[in-house]
Amino acid sequence: MSSFPPTGSGRILDTSALTSAATGKHVYARALIATALRSGTVTLLIPVSAYAEALAAVPHDLRWQLMLLTSSPTVDLDFLDDREKAHEIGDFDTSDVPLAHVAWCGIRYGWRVVTDRGDELRAVAPAAEIEPLP
C-alpha cells in the first residue's frame, strides 16, 4: 500500500465499482482500474466498508480479484479506525454504512467516486464528485 493519507490524484471505488470490476458487469470499471494501476500515479482509495460489502456480494471464485487489487502499491484502504471518523460517517443521512463511508471519503479527499449509485450518493452527500459507471 502507498503512503496514507493519500495525496495527489485519485479515485474512490465504491461497492458497485468493486463488484462490477470483479464480475465484469461494467468493463469501464475494469479499464479504469487497469489504467490507474499501470500509471502508478493515480491512487485508488477503497473504503474498507465498501470492500467488505463487495466481498460479500461477489461470488467466492472471483474474490481473489479484489484481494489482489488491495495488494497493489497504488491502492489504499480507508479504515474505520477512530471514533471521530465513525461519528462523522454516522452523521450522513443514511443507515447504509458503506455508502456513508464512501461519501465521507469523497468529501474528505475531494476525489471522484466511481459508482453506479450516483443518485443515492448525491442524496446523502451533494458535494461529492461522482464518476458514473456507464
Buried (B, 14 or more C-beta within 10 A) or exposed (E): EBEEEBEEBBBBBBBBBBBBBBBEBBEBBBEBBEEBBEEEEBBBBBBBBBBEBBBEBBEEEBBEBBEEBBEBEBBBBBEBEEEEBBEBBEEBEBEBBBBBBBBBBBBBBEBBBBBBBBEBBEBBBEEBBBBBBE
